[in-house]
Amino acid sequence: MAGHDESRLFIARYDPASAAWVPLFSVPSPAENKVTAQTSHLSLFQVMESVPQPAPSALHIYPNPFYPAKGHTQVNFTGLPAQAVIRLYSISGELVRELTANTAGMAVWDGRNRAGKKAASGIYLGSVKSPVGKASFKLAVIR
C-alpha cells in the first residue's frame, strides 16, 4: 500500500448494530505483505491504517465488562500510543498481566493471568504508561 505505514495496518469488522468499524487486534507483516487477525464470526471486513494516539487519553476498552460465558474471548485496548505498557492489577494490588501496545496502538488481553490461568471474576484496576502520558482504568470480569 504505497504511501501508508504498513506496520500500522489492521483489520476491522463492521458492526451493523452500532454502524461502526470495530478494530480487531491485528498483526501486520510488511515483509510478507499481509495482515492477520482473529474473529469469532463472519462479517464485513476492511484493512485500515491506525494512527497511534500521542497520549493514552484516547484509550478505549471493549468489551467491558468482559463476559467469557457470553462468548467473549478477549479484551481489546485501542487508542493507545505505540508501545504503551498496560498493567492489570487485582483489587488487592497484585499484578495480573502486563501488555504492550503494538505499532497501531492496540493490545489484547485473553483474560488470563501471568501464570496462564483464567483470571477470576471481579474488578481489575489498570494503568497505561507511555513516554508521553499516563492513564488509569477499571475493568470488570464476570465468569
PyMOL CGO cylinders between C-alpha atoms (Angstrom):
from pymol import cmd
from pymol.cgo import CYLINDER

trace = [
    CYLINDER, 0.00, 0.00, 0.00, 2.00, 2.91, -1.31, 0.3, 1, 1, 1, 1, 1, 1,
    CYLINDER, 2.00, 2.91, -1.31, 2.03, 5.98, 0.92, 0.3, 1, 1, 1, 1, 1, 1,
    CYLINDER, 2.03, 5.98, 0.92, 0.99, 4.07, 4.06, 0.3, 1, 1, 1, 1, 1, 1,
    CYLINDER, 0.99, 4.07, 4.06, 2.96, 2.77, 7.02, 0.3, 1, 1, 1, 1, 1, 1,
    CYLINDER, 2.96, 2.77, 7.02, 2.32, -0.96, 6.65, 0.3, 1, 1, 1, 1, 1, 1,
    CYLINDER, 2.32, -0.96, 6.65, 3.33, -1.60, 10.27, 0.3, 1, 1, 1, 1, 1, 1,
    CYLINDER, 3.33, -1.60, 10.27, 0.19, 0.31, 11.35, 0.3, 1, 1, 1, 1, 1, 1,
    CYLINDER, 0.19, 0.31, 11.35, -2.30, -1.64, 9.26, 0.3, 1, 1, 1, 1, 1, 1,
    CYLINDER, -2.30, -1.64, 9.26, -5.09, -3.56, 10.99, 0.3, 1, 1, 1, 1, 1, 1,
    CYLINDER, -5.09, -3.56, 10.99, -8.30, -5.37, 10.12, 0.3, 1, 1, 1, 1, 1, 1,
    CYLINDER, -8.30, -5.37, 10.12, -11.66, -4.02, 11.28, 0.3, 1, 1, 1, 1, 1, 1,
    CYLINDER, -11.66, -4.02, 11.28, -15.10, -5.60, 11.13, 0.3, 1, 1, 1, 1, 1, 1,
    CYLINDER, -15.10, -5.60, 11.13, -18.28, -3.69, 10.51, 0.3, 1, 1, 1, 1, 1, 1,
    CYLINDER, -18.28, -3.69, 10.51, -20.82, -3.81, 13.35, 0.3, 1, 1, 1, 1, 1, 1,
    CYLINDER, -20.82, -3.81, 13.35, -24.25, -3.01, 11.85, 0.3, 1, 1, 1, 1, 1, 1,
    CYLINDER, -24.25, -3.01, 11.85, -25.83, -2.58, 15.32, 0.3, 1, 1, 1, 1, 1, 1,
    CYLINDER, -25.83, -2.58, 15.32, -23.61, 0.41, 16.09, 0.3, 1, 1, 1, 1, 1, 1,
    CYLINDER, -23.61, 0.41, 16.09, -22.93, 1.36, 12.45, 0.3, 1, 1, 1, 1, 1, 1,
    CYLINDER, -22.93, 1.36, 12.45, -19.22, 1.47, 13.24, 0.3, 1, 1, 1, 1, 1, 1,
    CYLINDER, -19.22, 1.47, 13.24, -15.97, -0.26, 12.30, 0.3, 1, 1, 1, 1, 1, 1,
    CYLINDER, -15.97, -0.26, 12.30, -14.61, -2.29, 15.22, 0.3, 1, 1, 1, 1, 1, 1,
    CYLINDER, -14.61, -2.29, 15.22, -10.84, -2.80, 15.14, 0.3, 1, 1, 1, 1, 1, 1,
    CYLINDER, -10.84, -2.80, 15.14, -9.56, -6.34, 15.61, 0.3, 1, 1, 1, 1, 1, 1,
    CYLINDER, -9.56, -6.34, 15.61, -6.18, -6.93, 17.19, 0.3, 1, 1, 1, 1, 1, 1,
    CYLINDER, -6.18, -6.93, 17.19, -4.09, -7.44, 14.11, 0.3, 1, 1, 1, 1, 1, 1,
    CYLINDER, -4.09, -7.44, 14.11, -0.54, -8.44, 13.33, 0.3, 1, 1, 1, 1, 1, 1,
    CYLINDER, -0.54, -8.44, 13.33, 0.87, -6.62, 10.32, 0.3, 1, 1, 1, 1, 1, 1,
    CYLINDER, 0.87, -6.62, 10.32, 3.73, -8.29, 8.46, 0.3, 1, 1, 1, 1, 1, 1,
    CYLINDER, 3.73, -8.29, 8.46, 5.03, -5.84, 5.84, 0.3, 1, 1, 1, 1, 1, 1,
    CYLINDER, 5.03, -5.84, 5.84, 7.77, -8.25, 4.73, 0.3, 1, 1, 1, 1, 1, 1,
    CYLINDER, 7.77, -8.25, 4.73, 5.13, -10.85, 3.85, 0.3, 1, 1, 1, 1, 1, 1,
    CYLINDER, 5.13, -10.85, 3.85, 2.69, -8.23, 2.57, 0.3, 1, 1, 1, 1, 1, 1,
    CYLINDER, 2.69, -8.23, 2.57, -0.11, -9.41, 4.88, 0.3, 1, 1, 1, 1, 1, 1,
    CYLINDER, -0.11, -9.41, 4.88, -2.15, -8.51, 7.95, 0.3, 1, 1, 1, 1, 1, 1,
    CYLINDER, -2.15, -8.51, 7.95, -3.71, -11.20, 10.14, 0.3, 1, 1, 1, 1, 1, 1,
    CYLINDER, -3.71, -11.20, 10.14, -6.43, -11.08, 12.80, 0.3, 1, 1, 1, 1, 1, 1,
    CYLINDER, -6.43, -11.08, 12.80, -8.85, -13.46, 14.51, 0.3, 1, 1, 1, 1, 1, 1,
    CYLINDER, -8.85, -13.46, 14.51, -12.59, -13.12, 14.80, 0.3, 1, 1, 1, 1, 1, 1,
    CYLINDER, -12.59, -13.12, 14.80, -15.36, -15.31, 16.16, 0.3, 1, 1, 1, 1, 1, 1,
    CYLINDER, -15.36, -15.31, 16.16, -17.81, -14.80, 13.28, 0.3, 1, 1, 1, 1, 1, 1,
    CYLINDER, -17.81, -14.80, 13.28, -18.19, -13.84, 9.65, 0.3, 1, 1, 1, 1, 1, 1,
    CYLINDER, -18.19, -13.84, 9.65, -18.75, -10.20, 8.89, 0.3, 1, 1, 1, 1, 1, 1,
    CYLINDER, -18.75, -10.20, 8.89, -17.77, -7.40, 6.56, 0.3, 1, 1, 1, 1, 1, 1,
    CYLINDER, -17.77, -7.40, 6.56, -14.05, -6.59, 6.98, 0.3, 1, 1, 1, 1, 1, 1,
    CYLINDER, -14.05, -6.59, 6.98, -11.63, -3.98, 5.75, 0.3, 1, 1, 1, 1, 1, 1,
    CYLINDER, -11.63, -3.98, 5.75, -7.96, -3.14, 6.16, 0.3, 1, 1, 1, 1, 1, 1,
    CYLINDER, -7.96, -3.14, 6.16, -7.36, 0.22, 7.81, 0.3, 1, 1, 1, 1, 1, 1,
    CYLINDER, -7.36, 0.22, 7.81, -4.36, 2.23, 8.96, 0.3, 1, 1, 1, 1, 1, 1,
    CYLINDER, -4.36, 2.23, 8.96, -4.16, 3.22, 12.59, 0.3, 1, 1, 1, 1, 1, 1,
    CYLINDER, -4.16, 3.22, 12.59, -2.66, 6.44, 13.76, 0.3, 1, 1, 1, 1, 1, 1,
    CYLINDER, -2.66, 6.44, 13.76, -1.37, 5.77, 17.28, 0.3, 1, 1, 1, 1, 1, 1,
    CYLINDER, -1.37, 5.77, 17.28, -2.50, 8.40, 19.71, 0.3, 1, 1, 1, 1, 1, 1,
    CYLINDER, -2.50, 8.40, 19.71, 0.10, 10.79, 21.12, 0.3, 1, 1, 1, 1, 1, 1,
    CYLINDER, 0.10, 10.79, 21.12, -1.19, 10.20, 24.67, 0.3, 1, 1, 1, 1, 1, 1,
    CYLINDER, -1.19, 10.20, 24.67, -3.18, 7.40, 26.33, 0.3, 1, 1, 1, 1, 1, 1,
    CYLINDER, -3.18, 7.40, 26.33, -6.17, 9.69, 26.98, 0.3, 1, 1, 1, 1, 1, 1,
    CYLINDER, -6.17, 9.69, 26.98, -7.98, 8.22, 23.92, 0.3, 1, 1, 1, 1, 1, 1,
    CYLINDER, -7.98, 8.22, 23.92, -7.94, 4.70, 25.44, 0.3, 1, 1, 1, 1, 1, 1,
    CYLINDER, -7.94, 4.70, 25.44, -10.95, 2.58, 24.52, 0.3, 1, 1, 1, 1, 1, 1,
    CYLINDER, -10.95, 2.58, 24.52, -11.56, -0.81, 26.19, 0.3, 1, 1, 1, 1, 1, 1,
    CYLINDER, -11.56, -0.81, 26.19, -14.11, -3.35, 24.95, 0.3, 1, 1, 1, 1, 1, 1,
    CYLINDER, -14.11, -3.35, 24.95, -15.89, -5.45, 25.93, 0.3, 1, 1, 1, 1, 1, 1,
    CYLINDER, -15.89, -5.45, 25.93, -16.10, -4.06, 29.43, 0.3, 1, 1, 1, 1, 1, 1,
    CYLINDER, -16.10, -4.06, 29.43, -17.42, -5.91, 31.34, 0.3, 1, 1, 1, 1, 1, 1,
    CYLINDER, -17.42, -5.91, 31.34, -15.71, -9.00, 29.95, 0.3, 1, 1, 1, 1, 1, 1,
    CYLINDER, -15.71, -9.00, 29.95, -18.14, -11.99, 29.94, 0.3, 1, 1, 1, 1, 1, 1,
    CYLINDER, -18.14, -11.99, 29.94, -16.38, -15.20, 28.81, 0.3, 1, 1, 1, 1, 1, 1,
    CYLINDER, -16.38, -15.20, 28.81, -19.63, -17.15, 29.41, 0.3, 1, 1, 1, 1, 1, 1,
    CYLINDER, -19.63, -17.15, 29.41, -21.31, -14.98, 26.77, 0.3, 1, 1, 1, 1, 1, 1,
    CYLINDER, -21.31, -14.98, 26.77, -18.66, -15.80, 24.19, 0.3, 1, 1, 1, 1, 1, 1,
    CYLINDER, -18.66, -15.80, 24.19, -16.17, -13.01, 24.83, 0.3, 1, 1, 1, 1, 1, 1,
    CYLINDER, -16.17, -13.01, 24.83, -12.69, -14.32, 24.09, 0.3, 1, 1, 1, 1, 1, 1,
    CYLINDER, -12.69, -14.32, 24.09, -10.56, -11.24, 24.66, 0.3, 1, 1, 1, 1, 1, 1,
    CYLINDER, -10.56, -11.24, 24.66, -10.50, -7.67, 25.86, 0.3, 1, 1, 1, 1, 1, 1,
    CYLINDER, -10.50, -7.67, 25.86, -9.35, -5.10, 23.29, 0.3, 1, 1, 1, 1, 1, 1,
    CYLINDER, -9.35, -5.10, 23.29, -7.42, -1.95, 24.10, 0.3, 1, 1, 1, 1, 1, 1,
    CYLINDER, -7.42, -1.95, 24.10, -7.32, 0.66, 21.33, 0.3, 1, 1, 1, 1, 1, 1,
    CYLINDER, -7.32, 0.66, 21.33, -6.45, 4.35, 21.01, 0.3, 1, 1, 1, 1, 1, 1,
    CYLINDER, -6.45, 4.35, 21.01, -3.07, 3.94, 22.67, 0.3, 1, 1, 1, 1, 1, 1,
    CYLINDER, -3.07, 3.94, 22.67, 0.33, 5.36, 21.86, 0.3, 1, 1, 1, 1, 1, 1,
    CYLINDER, 0.33, 5.36, 21.86, 2.55, 2.81, 20.11, 0.3, 1, 1, 1, 1, 1, 1,
    CYLINDER, 2.55, 2.81, 20.11, 4.44, 0.62, 22.59, 0.3, 1, 1, 1, 1, 1, 1,
    CYLINDER, 4.44, 0.62, 22.59, 2.43, 1.88, 25.60, 0.3, 1, 1, 1, 1, 1, 1,
    CYLINDER, 2.43, 1.88, 25.60, 2.62, -0.51, 28.57, 0.3, 1, 1, 1, 1, 1, 1,
    CYLINDER, 2.62, -0.51, 28.57, -0.66, -1.70, 30.11, 0.3, 1, 1, 1, 1, 1, 1,
    CYLINDER, -0.66, -1.70, 30.11, -0.65, -3.25, 33.57, 0.3, 1, 1, 1, 1, 1, 1,
    CYLINDER, -0.65, -3.25, 33.57, -3.69, -5.02, 35.05, 0.3, 1, 1, 1, 1, 1, 1,
    CYLINDER, -3.69, -5.02, 35.05, -3.91, -5.38, 38.83, 0.3, 1, 1, 1, 1, 1, 1,
    CYLINDER, -3.91, -5.38, 38.83, -6.27, -7.25, 41.11, 0.3, 1, 1, 1, 1, 1, 1,
    CYLINDER, -6.27, -7.25, 41.11, -8.21, -5.17, 43.61, 0.3, 1, 1, 1, 1, 1, 1,
    CYLINDER, -8.21, -5.17, 43.61, -5.63, -6.23, 46.22, 0.3, 1, 1, 1, 1, 1, 1,
    CYLINDER, -5.63, -6.23, 46.22, -2.84, -4.71, 44.11, 0.3, 1, 1, 1, 1, 1, 1,
    CYLINDER, -2.84, -4.71, 44.11, -1.31, -7.90, 42.69, 0.3, 1, 1, 1, 1, 1, 1,
    CYLINDER, -1.31, -7.90, 42.69, -0.03, -7.61, 39.11, 0.3, 1, 1, 1, 1, 1, 1,
    CYLINDER, -0.03, -7.61, 39.11, -2.23, -9.87, 36.98, 0.3, 1, 1, 1, 1, 1, 1,
    CYLINDER, -2.23, -9.87, 36.98, -0.87, -9.19, 33.49, 0.3, 1, 1, 1, 1, 1, 1,
    CYLINDER, -0.87, -9.19, 33.49, 1.33, -6.79, 31.57, 0.3, 1, 1, 1, 1, 1, 1,
    CYLINDER, 1.33, -6.79, 31.57, 0.71, -6.00, 27.91, 0.3, 1, 1, 1, 1, 1, 1,
    CYLINDER, 0.71, -6.00, 27.91, 2.40, -3.79, 25.34, 0.3, 1, 1, 1, 1, 1, 1,
    CYLINDER, 2.40, -3.79, 25.34, 0.53, -1.94, 22.58, 0.3, 1, 1, 1, 1, 1, 1,
    CYLINDER, 0.53, -1.94, 22.58, 1.62, -2.70, 19.04, 0.3, 1, 1, 1, 1, 1, 1,
    CYLINDER, 1.62, -2.70, 19.04, 2.66, -0.07, 16.50, 0.3, 1, 1, 1, 1, 1, 1,
    CYLINDER, 2.66, -0.07, 16.50, -1.02, 0.50, 15.65, 0.3, 1, 1, 1, 1, 1, 1,
    CYLINDER, -1.02, 0.50, 15.65, -1.77, 1.43, 19.27, 0.3, 1, 1, 1, 1, 1, 1,
    CYLINDER, -1.77, 1.43, 19.27, -3.69, -1.78, 20.09, 0.3, 1, 1, 1, 1, 1, 1,
    CYLINDER, -3.69, -1.78, 20.09, -3.32, -4.57, 22.64, 0.3, 1, 1, 1, 1, 1, 1,
    CYLINDER, -3.32, -4.57, 22.64, -5.35, -7.64, 23.57, 0.3, 1, 1, 1, 1, 1, 1,
    CYLINDER, -5.35, -7.64, 23.57, -5.86, -9.44, 26.89, 0.3, 1, 1, 1, 1, 1, 1,
    CYLINDER, -5.86, -9.44, 26.89, -7.01, -13.05, 26.74, 0.3, 1, 1, 1, 1, 1, 1,
    CYLINDER, -7.01, -13.05, 26.74, -8.45, -12.98, 30.26, 0.3, 1, 1, 1, 1, 1, 1,
    CYLINDER, -8.45, -12.98, 30.26, -5.57, -14.95, 31.75, 0.3, 1, 1, 1, 1, 1, 1,
    CYLINDER, -5.57, -14.95, 31.75, -3.11, -14.08, 34.49, 0.3, 1, 1, 1, 1, 1, 1,
    CYLINDER, -3.11, -14.08, 34.49, 0.68, -14.24, 34.31, 0.3, 1, 1, 1, 1, 1, 1,
    CYLINDER, 0.68, -14.24, 34.31, 0.59, -17.97, 35.16, 0.3, 1, 1, 1, 1, 1, 1,
    CYLINDER, 0.59, -17.97, 35.16, -1.70, -18.64, 32.18, 0.3, 1, 1, 1, 1, 1, 1,
    CYLINDER, -1.70, -18.64, 32.18, -4.76, -19.39, 34.32, 0.3, 1, 1, 1, 1, 1, 1,
    CYLINDER, -4.76, -19.39, 34.32, -8.15, -17.74, 33.81, 0.3, 1, 1, 1, 1, 1, 1,
    CYLINDER, -8.15, -17.74, 33.81, -8.40, -14.53, 35.82, 0.3, 1, 1, 1, 1, 1, 1,
    CYLINDER, -8.40, -14.53, 35.82, -11.13, -14.65, 38.46, 0.3, 1, 1, 1, 1, 1, 1,
    CYLINDER, -11.13, -14.65, 38.46, -14.35, -12.68, 38.34, 0.3, 1, 1, 1, 1, 1, 1,
    CYLINDER, -14.35, -12.68, 38.34, -14.01, -9.23, 39.82, 0.3, 1, 1, 1, 1, 1, 1,
    CYLINDER, -14.01, -9.23, 39.82, -12.89, -5.68, 39.27, 0.3, 1, 1, 1, 1, 1, 1,
    CYLINDER, -12.89, -5.68, 39.27, -9.42, -5.08, 37.92, 0.3, 1, 1, 1, 1, 1, 1,
    CYLINDER, -9.42, -5.08, 37.92, -7.53, -1.81, 38.04, 0.3, 1, 1, 1, 1, 1, 1,
    CYLINDER, -7.53, -1.81, 38.04, -5.31, -0.86, 35.17, 0.3, 1, 1, 1, 1, 1, 1,
    CYLINDER, -5.31, -0.86, 35.17, -2.66, 1.63, 34.27, 0.3, 1, 1, 1, 1, 1, 1,
    CYLINDER, -2.66, 1.63, 34.27, -1.28, 2.73, 30.93, 0.3, 1, 1, 1, 1, 1, 1,
    CYLINDER, -1.28, 2.73, 30.93, 2.15, 4.33, 30.71, 0.3, 1, 1, 1, 1, 1, 1,
    CYLINDER, 2.15, 4.33, 30.71, 3.90, 5.75, 27.71, 0.3, 1, 1, 1, 1, 1, 1,
    CYLINDER, 3.90, 5.75, 27.71, 6.68, 8.29, 27.26, 0.3, 1, 1, 1, 1, 1, 1,
    CYLINDER, 6.68, 8.29, 27.26, 4.04, 10.98, 26.67, 0.3, 1, 1, 1, 1, 1, 1,
    CYLINDER, 4.04, 10.98, 26.67, 1.50, 10.29, 29.40, 0.3, 1, 1, 1, 1, 1, 1,
    CYLINDER, 1.50, 10.29, 29.40, -0.38, 8.03, 31.78, 0.3, 1, 1, 1, 1, 1, 1,
    CYLINDER, -0.38, 8.03, 31.78, -3.97, 6.84, 32.19, 0.3, 1, 1, 1, 1, 1, 1,
    CYLINDER, -3.97, 6.84, 32.19, -5.86, 4.55, 34.54, 0.3, 1, 1, 1, 1, 1, 1,
    CYLINDER, -5.86, 4.55, 34.54, -9.00, 2.45, 34.11, 0.3, 1, 1, 1, 1, 1, 1,
    CYLINDER, -9.00, 2.45, 34.11, -11.26, -0.19, 35.66, 0.3, 1, 1, 1, 1, 1, 1,
    CYLINDER, -11.26, -0.19, 35.66, -12.19, -3.45, 34.01, 0.3, 1, 1, 1, 1, 1, 1,
    CYLINDER, -12.19, -3.45, 34.01, -14.80, -5.98, 35.16, 0.3, 1, 1, 1, 1, 1, 1,
    CYLINDER, -14.80, -5.98, 35.16, -14.56, -9.72, 34.56, 0.3, 1, 1, 1, 1, 1, 1,
    CYLINDER, -14.56, -9.72, 34.56, -17.74, -11.75, 35.05, 0.3, 1, 1, 1, 1, 1, 1,
    CYLINDER, -17.74, -11.75, 35.05, -17.26, -15.50, 34.63, 0.3, 1, 1, 1, 1, 1, 1,
]
cmd.load_cgo(trace, "trace")
